[in-house]
Amino acid sequence: MVEKKPEGDRVAVIGAGPAGLSAAYFLARMGYHVTVFEALPVAGGMMRTGIPDYRLPSDVLDREIRYIERLGVDIRLGLPIGEGETVDGLFAGGFRAVFAAVGNHQGVALGIEGEDAAGVRHALAFLREVSLGGRACPGSDVVVIGGGAVAMDAARTARRLGANVTVFCLEPADSMPAWPEEVRGALDEGVEIQNGWGPRRLRVREGKVCGIELRRCVRVFDDAGRFSPAYDEREVQTRSCDGVLLAIGQRPNPGWARGSRDIPLDARGYLRADPVTFATARPGLFAGGELSSGPSIVVQAVADGRQAALSIDRYLRGVDLTEGRPARPVGTSWNPLPAHPSRESRAHLKLRHPSDRAGFEEVECALEEAGARSEASRCVACGSCSECMLCVDRCEAKAIDHTQKDEVVPIDVGAIVVATGFDVMDPSPMGEYGYGTLPNVVTNLEFERLCNATGPTAGKILLRDGAGWGQAPRRVAILHCIGSRDKKYHAYCSRTCCMYALKYAHLLKDRVGHDVEVYNFYIDMRCFGKGYEEFLVRTQAEGVRMIRGKASRVRVCADPEEAPGTLEVIAEDTLAQRLLRVPVEMVVLCTAMEPRRDTQQVARLFGITTGQDGFFLEEHPKLEPVSTATAGVFVAGACQSPKDIPDSVAQAKAAASMAQALISSRQVQVSPITSSIDPDVCIGCGVCAALCPYGSIEVDTQRQVSRVNPALCKGCGSCAAHCPSGAAKVSHFRDDQVFLELEGLLASEALR
């Protein structure tokens, strides 16, 4: 239920097209009382009268309009503004704001001889008449002038009414303004399209059009990109016809502003509005859709209506219209794309056969479930937030605020657990395996997604076939240690590869069938955990072939007896001491676990160190496996070293226990070997504070001296070694103490 505002908060919308209905919808959801004035006897605007039923069925549009009316929106049909009622009258009648969205329903004239003859009509007027129930075609042999969407709609509509239709347009076939699928649809339905022709004059007999003279168009735009067609008068043609539809452009009908003041329409009838707020020069008057932007698309008009509704709400509440309002996106704010996104073909809509398009039934049929799932799985989530505000409307706790600014919030904590995980190695630089160039060479994570029920194949293991998916593989190679145990990349073992490679082999046998041939190319099988060796034996019993030897190369198989696209794995069997060439259809690369790219940045932030392999370094590999050099900072999981899930869970529990023990302790034991700074000698230069890796030194800005926090200091001595004034010392390591220790050692040695 929508909580309505007081009766005085009334808003008028002029035009029941996509922009007007969108504004009315969002204003009604805010609680405003909205009245929509529409000149036509039906609502929908250009969606109703400009888009034929075979593209947008009227029952679908009616259902959407009923949803809007259920919110309390009053849609008054057949009431044109400017004829009786005026914009000034709306304001005088109690409407506090007016949103004008009258659209572009007026055709543009050609300005040639014979244009006023009978049988010559504007395409928009023809489409409007047909949508309102008329089925009268301007003739049996119709010529359409224009190459845009309106021209294609008019041509296809006239074709459905039984006319022979020919389209003449200035542009070449590959530069027509209409979408390619619209052009293909027209051609499939028997419309003839002749490109590169412009009308010279219309032939008229007894007041009715009987033909058209055309000339060859040699240029549509000039060098500056302006519309400036040029013609070759030597190449002309004459075409007989009994009807002409003009589809060379459209503009707003300025009649809606008649009888009102302060509505600054330009020479073509457009009303300019702010591109962000949609406010005009007249207070309280807003404009959107094609009235302000020019010819556009339905989606853009709907977006304009929503933004205008937000502005009207701010205007009526006395809030600044622009504060916190993002500018219209320019197409650069995208989320990062995967380095190697999987390329999958679009799911194409099933089209009604041209022989079945005699009527106005919808041409494009809905996707089947499999196609819809496949299309949804293609998304790479590149879009950032579109500011649709649906999350704000749905959140009952009102916890979402899009106007909130980023802020840094300090949080006092007693311990920190770093569990940032790992990155999966990208095998693209290892060109010998063909990843990124051979379509059926996949990584371990890509194979996991293929096996998942929400993946692109709904859990079926299939081969790529061109841009789509083909049949299940009959031979699969699983290559271990890709990037692991390799001095060129990572010398360490990733630990998990052997076991998940066995899992993949088992899944292949289980889902594809026991006839599938699976080859595991390994260096050593490291089945180190409980039940792991038993799983290896079970997998071997299922018929999985274990080949001891690292694959050296994957390439397209050159054997003519193999099917096209078959791959060949070249490897040395180190047990049999012979070179193998194994033909397969799919290759799975078990890639290395490697430190995250931001590991060094995180290490500097928390004052911890990293090992030679790039992972976070623990304080002691056996006695302190989760502690770090910085007291109170612990590590857990694969950020410390490659490990599987059970080990990560165990280490996480250990880190949690250590953190809890530290927080709950009333006393903390610290090493007696710490640094100290003599305030009488310190000059406050801050060198020690900048050098300290543990953050134990800070500069007292009032006294201009440095101070050491002994609870954090580890006694590394960096400050003492670099202090220019000699104020920093390490406890128990003064010169006299070191000399006494040396004398004691030398004396004991002499006694021997």
C-alpha positions in Angstrom: 0.0 0.0 0.0 1.2 3.5 -0.8 0.7 6.2 1.8 -1.0 9.1 0.0 0.1 12.7 0.6 -2.3 15.6 1.3 -4.8 16.4 -1.5 -3.0 19.6 -2.2 0.0 17.7 -3.6 -1.3 17.3 -7.1 0.8 16.8 -10.2 -0.4 17.0 -13.8 1.2 15.0 -16.6 0.6 15.9 -20.2 0.9 12.9 -22.4 0.3 9.2 -21.6 3.3 7.9 -23.5 6.3 6.1 -21.9 7.8 9.2 -20.3 4.5 10.4 -18.9 3.3 7.1 -17.6 6.8 6.5 -16.0 6.6 9.8 -14.2 3.1 9.1 -13.1 4.0 5.7 -11.8 7.0 6.9 -9.7 5.1 10.0 -8.4 2.1 7.8 -7.4 4.5 5.5 -5.5 5.7 8.5 -3.6 2.1 9.2 -2.6 1.3 12.1 -4.9 -2.1 12.6 -6.6 -1.3 12.3 -10.3 -3.6 13.2 -13.2 -2.5 12.3 -16.8 -4.1 14.2 -19.7 -4.0 12.4 -23.1 -5.2 13.8 -26.4 -5.8 10.4 -28.0 -8.7 8.0 -27.0 -6.1 5.5 -25.8 -3.1 5.6 -23.4 0.4 4.5 -24.4 1.6 7.2 -26.6 4.0 6.1 -29.3 4.1 2.6 -27.8 0.4 2.4 -28.8 0.2 4.4 -32.0 3.8 4.2 -33.4 4.8 0.6 -32.6 2.6 -2.0 -34.4 0.9 -4.8 -32.6 3.2 -7.4 -34.2 6.1 -5.8 -32.3 4.3 -4.8 -29.1 0.9 -6.5 -28.5 -1.8 -4.2 -27.2 -2.8 -6.6 -24.5 0.7 -6.5 -23.0 0.6 -2.7 -23.0 -2.9 -2.6 -21.5 -1.8 -4.9 -18.6 1.1 -2.5 -17.8 -1.1 0.5 -17.9 -3.6 -1.1 -15.5 -0.8 -1.6 -13.0 -0.2 2.1 -13.1 -3.9 2.9 -12.7 -4.1 0.6 -9.6 -1.7 3.0 -7.9 -4.4 5.7 -8.1 -3.2 7.5 -11.3 -6.1 9.2 -13.0 -5.7 8.9 -16.8 -8.1 11.2 -18.7 -8.3 10.3 -22.4 -9.4 12.5 -25.2 -8.5 15.7 -23.4 -5.9 17.6 -25.4 -4.1 20.4 -23.6 -4.1 23.6 -25.6 -7.7 23.1 -26.8 -9.8 24.3 -24.0 -7.6 23.4 -21.0 -4.2 25.0 -20.9 -1.0 24.7 -19.0 -1.8 28.0 -17.2 -5.2 26.6 -16.4 -3.6 23.5 -14.8 -1.5 25.6 -12.5 -4.5 27.8 -11.7 -6.6 24.7 -11.0 -4.4 23.5 -8.1 -1.7 21.4 -9.8 1.6 22.3 -8.1 3.7 20.9 -10.9 3.3 19.9 -14.5 5.3 17.4 -16.5 5.1 17.7 -20.3 5.8 14.6 -22.3 3.8 14.9 -25.5 6.2 13.0 -27.7 7.0 13.5 -31.4 3.7 12.6 -33.2 3.9 15.1 -36.0 5.5 14.1 -39.3 8.0 16.2 -41.2 7.1 17.4 -44.7 9.3 16.6 -47.8 8.8 20.0 -49.4 8.5 18.6 -53.0 5.9 19.0 -55.7 2.8 16.9 -55.3 3.1 16.3 -51.6 -0.4 17.6 -50.9 -2.1 15.1 -53.3 -4.5 12.5 -52.2 -2.9 9.2 -51.3 0.2 10.9 -49.7 0.3 10.5 -45.9 2.7 10.7 -43.1 3.8 7.3 -41.8 3.1 8.2 -38.2 -0.5 9.2 -39.0 -1.0 6.0 -41.0 0.4 3.8 -38.1 -1.8 5.8 -35.6 -4.9 5.1 -37.7 -4.2 1.4 -38.0 -3.5 1.1 -34.2 -6.9 2.8 -33.5 -8.8 0.2 -35.6 -8.5 1.5 -39.1 -7.4 -1.0 -41.8 -7.5 1.3 -44.8 -4.2 1.3 -46.8 -3.4 4.4 -48.9 -3.2 2.2 -51.9 -2.4 -1.2 -53.4 1.0 -0.2 -54.7 2.7 1.8 -51.9 6.0 3.6 -51.8 7.6 4.4 -48.4 10.1 7.3 -48.2 12.7 6.8 -45.4 15.0 4.3 -43.9 14.4 4.4 -40.2 12.3 2.4 -37.7 9.1 4.3 -38.6 9.6 3.5 -42.3 10.1 -0.2 -41.6 7.0 -0.3 -39.4 4.9 1.5 -42.0 6.1 -0.7 -44.8 5.5 -3.9 -42.9 2.1 -2.7 -41.7 1.0 -1.8 -45.3 2.3 -5.2 -46.4 0.0 -6.8 -43.9 -2.9 -4.8 -45.3 -2.3 -6.4 -48.7 -0.3 -3.7 -50.5 2.8 -4.2 -52.6 5.5 -2.0 -50.8 8.7 -0.5 -52.0 11.0 1.5 -49.7 13.3 4.2 -51.1 15.9 5.7 -48.8 19.0 7.9 -49.2 21.4 5.7 -47.2 23.3 2.7 -48.4 22.1 -0.7 -47.1 24.7 -0.9 -44.4 24.0 2.7 -43.1 20.2 2.6 -42.8 19.0 4.2 -39.5 16.7 1.2 -38.9 18.0 -1.7 -36.9 19.3 -4.6 -39.0 16.7 -7.0 -37.7 13.9 -4.6 -38.7 15.3 -4.5 -42.2 15.6 -8.3 -42.4 12.1 -8.6 -41.1 10.8 -6.3 -43.9 12.7 -8.1 -46.6 11.5 -11.5 -45.3 7.9 -10.3 -45.5 8.2 -9.2 -49.2 9.1 -5.5 -48.9 11.4 -4.3 -51.6 14.1 -1.9 -50.4 16.0 0.3 -52.8 18.9 2.2 -51.3 20.6 5.4 -52.5 17.5 7.1 -54.0 15.9 10.4 -53.0 12.5 11.8 -54.2 12.5 14.6 -56.8 8.7 15.1 -57.1 5.4 13.2 -56.9 3.3 12.7 -60.0 -0.3 13.6 -59.6 -3.3 12.7 -61.8 -6.8 14.2 -61.1 -5.6 15.2 -57.6 -4.3 11.8 -56.6 -0.7 10.6 -56.5 0.1 8.2 -59.4 3.9 8.0 -59.3 7.1 9.2 -58.0 10.3 10.5 -59.6 13.6 9.7 -57.9 17.2 10.6 -58.3 20.4 8.9 -57.3 21.8 10.0 -53.9 25.6 10.2 -53.9 26.1 11.7 -50.4 23.9 11.9 -47.3 26.2 13.9 -44.9 28.8 16.5 -45.6 32.4 16.4 -44.4 31.3 18.0 -41.1 28.8 15.3 -40.4 25.8 17.5 -41.2 22.7 16.2 -43.1 23.3 17.5 -46.6 22.3 15.1 -49.3 23.7 15.5 -52.8 22.2 14.0 -55.9 23.3 12.9 -59.4 20.6 14.4 -61.6 21.8 12.3 -64.5 20.6 9.1 -62.9 16.9 9.1 -62.3 14.0 6.7 -62.2 10.2 6.9 -62.2 8.0 4.5 -60.2 4.2 4.2 -60.5 2.3 4.0 -57.3 -1.1 4.9 -55.8 0.0 5.6 -52.3 3.0 7.2 -50.6 4.0 7.1 -46.9 6.5 9.7 -45.7 8.8 8.6 -42.9 11.6 11.1 -43.0 11.4 12.4 -39.4 9.0 13.6 -36.7 8.7 16.5 -34.3 6.4 17.6 -31.4 3.0 19.1 -32.1 3.3 22.6 -30.4 -0.5 22.8 -30.0 -0.2 21.7 -26.3 1.4 25.1 -25.4 -1.2 27.2 -27.1 -2.9 29.8 -24.8 -0.1 29.6 -22.1 2.7 31.9 -21.2 6.4 31.4 -20.5 6.7 28.1 -22.5 9.8 28.7 -24.6 9.4 26.3 -27.5 12.1 26.4 -30.1 11.5 26.8 -33.9 10.9 23.0 -34.3 8.5 22.8 -31.3 10.9 21.3 -28.7 11.0 22.4 -25.1 14.5 22.4 -23.7 14.9 21.1 -20.2 17.9 20.5 -17.8 19.4 17.1 -18.8 19.6 16.0 -15.1 16.6 17.6 -13.4 14.3 18.0 -16.5 13.2 21.4 -15.1 12.4 24.1 -17.6 12.8 27.9 -17.4 9.3 28.1 -15.9 9.1 27.2 -12.2 7.0 24.0 -11.7 7.1 23.0 -15.4 9.1 20.0 -16.3 9.6 18.3 -19.6 11.0 14.9 -20.7 10.9 12.2 -23.3 11.1 13.2 -27.0 9.7 16.6 -26.3 13.0 17.6 -24.8 15.5 15.1 -26.2 14.3 14.6 -29.8 13.6 11.2 -31.3 14.8 8.5 -29.0 13.8 5.0 -27.7 11.2 3.8 -25.2 13.8 2.9 -22.5 15.2 6.4 -22.6 11.8 7.9 -22.3 11.0 5.7 -19.3 14.2 6.8 -17.6 13.5 10.4 -18.3 10.1 10.0 -16.6 11.6 8.5 -13.5 14.2 11.2 -13.2 11.6 13.9 -13.7 9.5 12.3 -10.9 12.4 12.5 -8.6 12.9 16.2 -9.5 9.2 17.0 -9.0 9.3 15.4 -5.6 12.3 17.5 -4.6 10.6 20.6 -6.0 7.4 20.1 -4.1 9.4 19.4 -0.9 11.6 22.5 -1.4 14.8 20.5 -1.8 17.6 21.4 -4.1 17.0 19.6 -7.5 20.7 19.0 -8.2 22.3 18.1 -4.9 23.6 14.5 -4.9 22.1 13.9 -8.4 24.5 12.0 -10.6 25.0 13.2 -14.1 23.7 11.0 -16.8 26.1 8.0 -17.3 28.4 8.4 -20.3 29.3 4.8 -20.7 32.6 4.7 -18.8 31.5 3.6 -15.3 31.7 -0.2 -15.6 32.8 -2.9 -13.3 36.1 -4.6 -14.4 35.7 -7.4 -16.9 37.2 -10.8 -16.5 40.6 -11.1 -18.2 39.4 -13.9 -20.4 35.5 -14.0 -20.3 34.0 -17.0 -21.9 32.5 -16.1 -25.2 29.0 -17.6 -25.7 26.5 -16.9 -28.5 23.3 -15.0 -27.8 20.1 -16.9 -27.4 18.1 -15.9 -30.4 14.4 -15.4 -30.2 12.3 -17.7 -32.3 10.6 -15.8 -35.1 7.3 -16.5 -36.7 7.8 -17.8 -40.2 7.2 -15.2 -42.9 4.3 -17.2 -44.3 2.5 -16.9 -41.0 2.8 -13.1 -40.7 -0.3 -12.2 -42.6 -1.9 -10.7 -39.5 -0.7 -8.6 -36.6 0.3 -11.5 -34.3 3.6 -11.0 -32.5 6.6 -11.9 -34.7 9.1 -12.5 -31.9 8.3 -15.5 -29.7 9.4 -15.8 -26.1 12.6 -17.6 -25.1 12.2 -21.1 -23.9 13.5 -21.9 -20.4 16.8 -23.3 -21.6 17.4 -20.3 -23.8 16.5 -17.9 -21.0 18.9 -19.5 -18.7 21.7 -19.6 -21.3 21.2 -15.9 -22.0 21.2 -15.0 -18.3 24.5 -16.9 -17.8 26.2 -14.7 -20.4 26.2 -11.7 -18.1 29.6 -10.6 -17.0 28.1 -8.1 -14.5 29.9 -5.1 -16.1 27.2 -2.6 -15.1 27.5 -0.6 -11.9 24.4 0.6 -10.0 21.8 2.2 -12.3 20.2 4.2 -9.5 16.8 2.5 -10.1 16.1 2.9 -6.3 14.2 -0.4 -6.2 16.4 -1.5 -3.3 15.3 1.6 -1.4 11.7 0.9 -2.0 12.0 -2.8 -1.0 14.1 -2.3 2.2 11.6 -2.2 5.1 14.3 -1.1 7.5 15.1 2.0 5.3 18.7 1.1 5.7 19.8 2.1 2.1 20.7 5.7 1.4 22.1 6.5 -2.1 23.0 10.0 -1.0 25.4 8.8 1.7 29.0 9.8 1.2 32.1 7.7 1.8 33.6 8.2 5.2 36.5 6.8 7.2 35.3 5.3 10.5 37.9 4.4 13.1 37.2 1.2 15.0 39.0 0.2 18.1 39.9 -3.5 18.1 42.0 -5.8 20.2 43.0 -8.2 17.5 42.9 -8.7 13.8 42.6 -11.9 11.7 43.8 -11.6 8.2 42.1 -14.1 5.9 42.3 -12.6 2.4 42.5 -15.9 0.6 44.4 -16.4 -2.7 44.3 -15.8 -6.4 44.1 -18.5 -9.1 46.9 -18.3 -11.6 46.0 -17.2 -15.1 47.6 -19.7 -17.4 47.4 -17.4 -20.5 51.2 -16.7 -20.4 51.8 -20.4 -20.7 51.2 -20.5 -24.4 52.2 -24.1 -24.7 48.8 -25.2 -23.3 46.7 -23.2 -25.7 44.5 -21.6 -23.0 42.6 -18.6 -24.5 43.1 -19.8 -28.1 41.8 -23.4 -28.0 38.1 -23.3 -27.0 38.1 -26.6 -25.2 41.1 -25.9 -23.0 39.6 -24.8 -19.6 40.9 -24.0 -16.2 39.8 -25.8 -13.0 37.4 -23.0 -12.0 35.8 -23.0 -15.5 35.3 -26.7 -15.3 33.7 -26.3 -11.8 31.3 -23.8 -13.3 30.5 -26.1 -16.1 29.6 -28.8 -13.6 27.4 -26.5 -11.6 23.6 -26.6 -12.0 23.6 -22.8 -12.4 26.3 -22.8 -15.0 25.9 -22.2 -18.8 25.0 -25.8 -19.5 22.8 -26.4 -16.4 25.4 -28.8 -15.0 26.0 -30.8 -18.2 29.6 -31.3 -19.2 29.7 -30.3 -22.9 32.2 -29.2 -25.5 32.2 -25.8 -27.0 31.0 -25.9 -30.6 31.7 -22.6 -32.3 29.9 -20.0 -30.3 27.6 -22.5 -28.5 27.7 -25.8 -26.9 27.9 -29.2 -28.5 28.0 -32.8 -27.3 29.7 -34.3 -24.3 33.4 -35.1 -24.5 34.5 -38.7 -25.1 38.2 -38.1 -24.1 39.4 -35.7 -21.5 42.9 -34.9 -20.2 43.4 -33.4 -16.8 46.9 -31.7 -16.4 48.3 -31.3 -12.9 50.7 -28.7 -11.5 50.0 -25.9 -14.1 52.2 -23.2 -12.6 53.0 -25.2 -9.5 56.3 -27.0 -8.9 57.7 -25.0 -11.7 60.8 -22.8 -11.2 59.6 -20.5 -14.0 56.4 -19.7 -12.2 55.9 -21.1 -8.6 58.3 -23.6 -7.1 55.9 -24.6 -4.3 53.2 -27.2 -4.4 49.6 -25.9 -4.4 48.5 -29.0 -2.4 44.9 -29.1 -3.6 45.5 -29.9 -7.3 45.9 -33.7 -7.0 42.7 -34.2 -5.1 40.4 -32.0 -7.1 41.8 -33.5 -10.3 40.7 -36.9 -9.0 37.3 -35.3 -8.2 37.0 -34.1 -11.8 37.8 -37.5 -13.1 35.1 -39.0 -10.9 32.6 -36.4 -12.0 33.3 -37.1 -15.7 32.7 -40.8 -15.2 29.6 -40.1 -13.2 28.0 -37.5 -15.5 29.2 -38.3 -18.9 29.3 -42.0 -18.6 31.9 -44.7 -17.8 32.8 -45.0 -21.5 34.5 -41.6 -21.3 38.3 -41.8 -21.3 39.9 -39.7 -18.6 43.7 -39.2 -18.5 45.5 -37.6 -15.4 48.9 -36.3 -16.2 50.7 -35.9 -12.9 54.2 -35.4 -11.4 53.6 -37.0 -8.1 50.3 -38.0 -6.5 50.2 -36.2 -3.1 47.2 -37.8 -1.4 48.1 -36.7 2.1 44.8 -36.6 4.0 42.3 -38.9 5.7 40.6 -41.0 3.1 42.5 -39.4 0.2 44.5 -42.4 -0.8 41.4 -44.5 -0.7 39.7 -42.0 -3.1 42.7 -42.4 -5.5 42.3 -46.2 -5.5 38.6 -45.8 -6.1 39.2 -43.4 -9.0 41.7 -45.8 -10.6 39.2 -48.6 -10.2 36.7 -46.5 -12.3 39.1 -46.7 -15.2 40.8 -43.4 -14.9 44.2 -43.6 -16.6 47.1 -42.2 -14.4 50.1 -41.0 -16.5 53.2 -40.0 -14.5 54.6 -37.1 -16.5 54.0 -33.4 -16.9 52.4 -32.4 -20.2 54.7 -30.3 -22.3 52.2 -29.0 -24.9 48.6 -29.0 -26.1 47.8 -28.5 -29.7 45.3 -29.2 -32.4 45.6 -32.9 -33.5 47.0 -33.3 -37.0 45.8 -36.9 -37.4 43.4 -36.9 -40.3 41.5 -39.8 -38.8 40.5 -37.7 -35.8 37.5 -35.4 -35.9 38.1 -31.7 -36.6 38.9 -29.8 -33.4 40.4 -32.8 -31.6 43.3 -31.8 -29.3 46.6 -33.6 -28.8 48.4 -33.7 -25.4 52.1 -34.2 -25.7 53.8 -35.6 -22.6 56.6 -37.9 -21.4 55.6 -41.0 -19.4 58.5 -41.0 -16.9 57.6 -44.5 -15.7 57.6 -46.1 -19.2 60.3 -43.6 -20.4 58.5 -42.8 -23.7 56.9 -39.9 -25.4 53.1 -39.9 -25.5 50.7 -38.1 -27.9 47.2 -38.5 -26.5 44.2 -37.3 -28.6 41.5 -35.8 -26.5 38.5 -33.5 -26.9 38.8 -31.4 -23.7 41.8 -30.4 -21.5 41.4 -29.2 -17.9 44.3 -27.2 -16.4 44.8 -27.5 -12.7 46.3 -24.1 -12.1 48.4 -22.9 -9.2 47.2 -21.1 -6.1 49.2 -17.9 -5.8 49.2 -14.9 -3.4 46.7 -12.2 -4.0 47.8 -9.2 -6.0 47.3 -6.9 -3.0 49.3 -9.0 -0.6 52.2 -6.5 -0.3 49.8 -3.6 0.3 47.9 -5.5 3.0 51.3 -6.5 4.6 52.4 -2.9 4.8 49.0 -1.9 6.2 49.2 -4.4 9.1 52.9 -4.4 9.7 53.4 -8.0 8.8 55.8 -9.7 6.4 55.7 -12.0 3.5 57.8 -15.1 2.6 59.8 -15.8 -0.4 56.7 -17.4 -2.1 54.7 -14.1 -1.6 52.3 -15.5 1.1 52.0 -13.9 4.5 54.7 -15.1 6.9 53.8 -16.7 10.2 56.0 -16.0 13.3 57.1 -19.7 13.6 56.0 -22.6 11.3 55.5 -25.0 14.2 55.1 -23.1 17.5 53.3 -20.0 16.2 51.6 -21.0 12.9 48.8 -18.3 13.0 50.8 -15.5 14.7 52.7 -12.8 12.9 55.5 -10.5 13.7 53.0 -7.9 14.8 51.3 -8.8 18.1 47.6 -9.0 17.8 47.6 -9.7 14.1 46.9 -13.3 13.1 46.6 -15.1 9.7 44.3 -17.8 8.6 43.6 -19.7 5.4 45.3 -19.7 2.0 46.7 -16.2 2.5 49.4 -17.8 4.6 50.1 -20.8 2.3 48.2 -23.0 -0.2 45.9 -25.3 1.7 42.5 -27.0 1.3 39.3 -26.4 3.1 39.8 -28.6 6.3 43.2 -27.0 7.0 41.8 -23.5 6.4 39.0 -24.1 8.8 41.4 -25.5 11.5 43.7 -22.6 11.1 40.8 -20.1 11.3 39.6 -21.7 14.5 43.2 -21.4 15.9 43.4 -17.8 14.9 40.0 -17.1 16.5 41.2 -18.8 19.7 44.4 -16.7 19.8 42.5 -13.5 19.2 40.0 -14.3 21.9 42.8 -15.2 24.4 44.5 -12.0 23.7 41.4 -9.9 24.1 40.3 -11.6 27.3 43.7 -11.4 29.0 44.2 -8.6 31.5 47.9 -8.7 31.2 50.2 -9.1 28.2 53.7 -10.5 28.3 56.2 -8.5 26.3 59.8 -9.0 25.5 62.2 -7.1 27.7 64.3 -6.2 24.7 62.6 -3.0 23.5 63.7 0.4 22.2 63.7 3.5 24.3 64.2 7.2 23.3 65.9 9.8 25.5 63.6 12.8 25.3 66.5 15.1 26.3 68.5 14.1 23.2 65.7 13.5 20.7 65.2 16.3 18.1 61.8 15.1 16.9 62.8 14.5 13.3 60.5 11.5 13.0 62.9 9.2 11.2 62.4 6.4 13.7 58.6 6.6 13.4 58.8 6.3 9.7 61.2 3.3 9.9 59.4 1.3 12.6 57.7 -1.7 10.9 55.5 -2.3 13.9 54.1 1.2 14.4 55.4 1.3 17.9 56.9 4.8 17.7 54.9 8.0 17.4 56.0 11.7 17.5 54.6 13.9 20.3 53.7 17.0 18.3 53.6 19.2 21.4 56.9 18.3 22.9 58.5 17.5 19.5 60.0 14.2 20.7 59.4 10.6 19.8 57.9 8.0 22.1 58.0 4.2 22.1 55.1 2.0 22.9 56.9 -1.0 24.6 53.8 -3.3 24.1 54.3 -3.0 20.4 58.0 -2.8 20.1 59.9 -5.9 19.0 63.4 -4.6 19.7 64.5 -4.9 16.1 66.9 -1.9 16.5 66.1 -0.1 13.2 65.4 3.1 15.1 68.6 2.9 17.0 70.6 2.3 13.9 69.2 5.3 12.0 68.7 7.8 14.8 70.8 10.9 13.7 70.9 12.3 17.3 71.6 9.0 19.1 68.5 9.3 21.2 67.1 5.9 20.3 68.6 2.9 22.1 67.7 -0.8 22.4 67.4 -2.0 26.0 70.2 -4.3 27.1 72.2 -3.4 24.0 74.1 -0.3 25.2 77.7 -0.2 24.1 79.0 -0.7 27.7 76.7 -3.8 28.1 77.9 -5.3 24.8 81.5 -4.7 25.7 81.0 -6.4 29.1 79.4 -9.4 27.4 82.3 -9.6 25.0 84.8 -9.4 27.9 82.9 -12.2 29.7 83.0 -14.4 26.6 86.7 -13.8 26.0 87.5 -14.5 29.7 85.6 -17.7 29.7 87.4 -18.8 26.5 90.7 -18.0 28.0 89.9 -20.2 31.1 89.5 -23.1 28.7 
